[in-house]
Amino acid sequence: MRLDDEQESSHFEVQDGRGGGFGGGGLGGFGMLLPLIGSRFGCGGIAVVLIIMLVMGINPLSLVGGGQAPQVQTSKPADTELSDIQRTSLRVLGSTERRWGDIFRAQGQQYEPPTLIFYSQNGQSGCGAAQSAMGPFYCPADHRIYLDTDFFREMETRFNAPGDFPIGYIIAHEVGHHIQTLTGIADQVRNAQRRVSEAEGNALQVKMELQADCYAGVWAARDTNLMEPGDLEEGMRAAEAIGDDTLQKAAGQRPVPESFTHGTSADRMRWLRRGLQTGDPAKCDTFAEGA
């Protein structure tokens, strides 16, 4: 990706996690988040989280016991104190702000960008504790994206998805969830999930995730100056690596479609490609097409 000339976003903060009870068998970030995941996505959602933990080398038995939320300080350091990967992330975020700003203005609306929160290993969000093994996530309660940039090294070493386009794809995917919050789609889905079975709720969540994948493709398609030869292939490898079926197989499990909350590798690649090919968010209606 050509990001050297891209203007960095100013919507970011850095959390400095201190203290807390994430060691010694404490429940830690996952323990605090599991009830939230269970209430939204059922046991299937928790199962997927535990599978991801296994893939990333974390022992789920470490969740037994108590634990306290980390103490965090939030700051906005000078540019000189940011790492290269943080600056790259902010360039991507800045690009998403400009592209989605254009889309919203064309519809007579004003885009309100999310804030990107960098943290290391342990953090705190408006949705509960943040923990690096959870991967990047968006919290609708505070309109913030939480990111431990070590995840990008995991993408390269564990999931064999190197390159800089996966960084853009992942951040733009989380921005996609912000778009869903701004447009009311996220609330509609959460309300619908409360009225249906666990499997049906998981299926709705899959549609949410695939739409966010498509929105990530829309961003990239509308910022064509960023794309370089090979970026599309990098994006497809990343989408394939984080499909539910691929993650469950990597954990030695038989894929269970009823437990999927993000979609298969094939579906994630298909909807990312849809956004890249059309550049039109209206073409990202995964709910109408039965992803």
N, C-alpha and C positions, 0 to 999 in steps of 0.2 A: 504494500500500500504506500502511496505517496503522501506522507503525513508531515514532512519537514516544514512545509509552508502553511499548514493548517493552524488556525488560531486556537489556542487552548481555551477551554471553558473556565470561567471563574467560579462556577458553582461546585465547589468541593470543600471537604474538610478532612482532617486527619485525626483519627482517634488513637490515643496512646493508652493501651490497656495496661493497668497496673493492679497487682494483687488479685483477689478473687480465688475461687475454689475449683479450678479446672484440672487440678492434678489429684494424686492420691485416691483415685477411684471415684472422685466426685462426679455428680451428674453433669455439671458443666453446661456449655452452650446447647448441646443436643438435648440434654435432659430438660432444659427449660423450653425448648422449641417443640419437642415431641407432642405435648398435649395440643399445641396449636395446629401442628400438622395432622394429628389424629382427628381433631374436631372438624377440620376443613376437608380432608381427603380420606378419612377412615383408615382402617388398618393397612389397606393397600399402600397408602402414602407413606406410612411409617415403614413398611417393608422395603419400599424403594430406597428410603433414606438409609436404612440399615445395610442394604446391599451396596449402596454407594460407599458407605463407611468401610465395608469389607474390601471393596475394590481399591480404596485409597489407603489400605493398611491400618485401619483403626479397629481396635477390638471392641465390639458392641458391649461386651461384659463390663467394660470400664464405665458404663452408664449406671452401674449399681451404686447406690449410696447417695449422700447429700451433696451439697455444693452451693456456692454463692455466686451471684452474678459478678462479673468483673467491674472494678472501678476504672472508669475511663475519663480521660481528658480529651476534649475536642479542640483542635487548633487549626489555623490556616497558615502553614509555613510559607516562607519566601520561596520563590521559584527555584532559587539555587539549592534549596534543601530537598527538592523533589527528586526521586529516582527517575531513571530513563523510562521505566515501564509506567510510572505514574504520569509522566508527561505525555507519553504515547496515549494513555487512557484518556487524558484530558483533551487531547487533540481529537480523538474519536468523539468524545462527548460534545465538544464544541461543534463538530461537523453535524451531529444529530440535531443539535439545537437549531442550526441554520436550516437544515432540510425540513424538519418538522415545523419550524416557524413559517417557512414558505407554504407548506401544505395547509396549515391552520389559517393563514392569512387569506389564502385563496377561497376559503370557506367562510370568510368574514369573522374569524375567531382569532384570539391571541393565545399563543402557546406559552405555557408555564413550564419551564424546564425542571427536571429533577436535580437533586444534589447528589454528587458522588462522594461516598464516605470510604476513605481508605482506612484499613485497620490491619493489624498483624496478629494472626492467630486467634485472639479473643477480642470481641467488641460488644457493643450494645446498640440495639436498634429500637425503633418504636414498635416492633413486632416481637421483642424479646431479645435474648442473647444472640450474638453473632459468633460463629466459630468457623475457622478456615476450612474445615472439612465439609462444610455445607456448600461450598462454592459460592459464586456471586448470587445475590438475590435482591429483589425489589420489595420494599415494605410500603404498602399502600397507606398505612396509618400516618407516615411522616413524609411520603413522597421522596424517599431516598433510596439510592442504590448502594449496597454494601459489598465491598470488594477487598479481599486479601489477594494482592497481586501474585502471591506464590501460586495461586491456582493456575496461572498461565504456564508456569513451569511444569505443573502436573499435566496440563494438556499436552505438553511436548513429550514428557518422559513416560507418563503412564498411559496416556491415551493416543500417543503417536499422531498428534495433530499440531505440528510445529508451524511457525510462520506468524506474520503479523495480522493477517486477515482474521484468524480466529479471535484475536483480541477485539477487533472491531465488531465481529459477529456477536460475541458474548455480551459486550456492553450494549450494543444496539438492540439485542434481544431483551435485556432488562429495561431499556428505554421503551420497548414495545409494551411491556407491562404497565409502564407509566401512561402511555397513550390509552390503554384500556381503562385505566382509572379515570383519566380526564374525560373520556367519552362515555363513561357509565357502564361499559361492557363488563368490567370486573365486578361491580355491584350486582348486576343482573345475574351473572354466573354464580356468585356466592349465594344469592337468594334462591336460585334454582337448585343448588346443591343441597340446601337444607330440606328440600321437599322430596328428594329422590333417594334411591338406594346407594350404598357405597360404590358399587360398580358403575352406576350411572353418574354418580358424582365424579368419579375418576375420569370417566369418558368426557365429561364437560371440561375438566381440568386439562385434559390432553388437547382439546380444541383451543383452549386459552394459550397453551404453550406453543402450539403450531402457528397460531395467529401471530404471536410475538416473533417467531422465526421468520414468518413472511414479512412482518414489519421491518425486521432487520435487513431483509433483502431489499425492501423498498428504499431504505436509507442509502444503501450502497449503490443502488441503481440511479438514484438522483444525485449522487456525488461522484460522477463518472471520472473526474480528475484523480480520484483516489485509487482507482482500480488499476492494477498492473497484471501482466501475464502471470498466470499461476494462482492468482487470488481466489478465483472461483473454485479451483480444485482444493485449495486449502480450506475454504469454507465448507465444502462438501465433506471433506475428511473430518472436520470438527463436528458437523451435524451428525455424521454417522457414528462418531465415537461416543456421543452422549445420548444415543437413543436408549429407551428403557430396555428393549430386548437385548441390545449389545451389553449394557451394564449388567443385566441379570445373568447373561451367559458368562461374562468375565468373572462374576462372583461364584461360578459353578452352579448356578440355579437354572431350572427350566423356566423359560419365559412364561409369565402368566399375564395375558392381555388384560384381564379384569383389574390387575393391580397397576397397570401403566398410568402414569400421571403426566408424562411429557411427550409420549409418542414413540413409535418405532424409529429406527435409524432411517428407513426408507421414507417415512412420512416427514421426518424433520428435514431431510434433504429436499424432498419434493416441494415443501412450502417455502423453504429458503430460496430455492430456485424460482418459484412462482413470483416472489417479491423482486428478485433480481431481474427477471425477464420483463416484468410489467411496470415496475416502479409506481404502482397504483395501489394505495391502501384499500380501495374498494374491492380489489381482487383478492383480498386476504380474508374473506368471510368464511372461515372454516366451519362456522356453525350452520350456514346454509347448505354447504356442500357435503356435509357428513364426512369429515376428514378420515 
